[in-house]
Amino acid sequence: MPFKKSDSSEEEKILKDLIENSEEAREAHELFEAEYQFRKMLIEARKKENITQKQLSNITGLTQQMISKVETGESNTTMETLMKYLKGIGYGLNIYKL
């Protein structure tokens, strides 16, 4: 099977065109980006509090593997799990109107 070297600039252009021309692609991209940024914020908040995944596991009763999955998006995190995670690092959840 022949392989072709990736051209990231061309791939980025194709993705940009797809997002600009497809409502479905735009919505999927927005959802992906929101989830990515949220998970990044979780990790940054945990690290800011100098809490390791193992320590958070001990605090919350969640397994270290579950905490990792919450942070990487490998599982569909329930609200209960998310709230345990946030409470364990001393944070809460606020919703506000844009």
C-alpha positions, 0 to 999 in steps of 0.5 A: 500500500503506497503512502503519501506524505501529509500536507498539513497546509492543504489539509487545513484548507480542505477542513476550513472549506468544509467548515465554511460550506457545511452547517453540519461540519461547522456544528461538529467542529464547534462541538469538538472545539468546545469539548477540547477547550473544556477538557483542557481547562479541567486539566489546567485547573487540576494542575493549578491546584497541584493535584495529581490524578492519583490524588484526585482519585483518593479525594473523589473515589473515582478511579485514576483511569476514570479521571484520565478518561474525563480529561481525555474525552475517552468516555461519555462523562456523566454530570455526577462524575464531572461534579465529583471531579470539579468538587475534588479540585475545589471548583464548581460549575457556572452557566452564564448567558453569552 
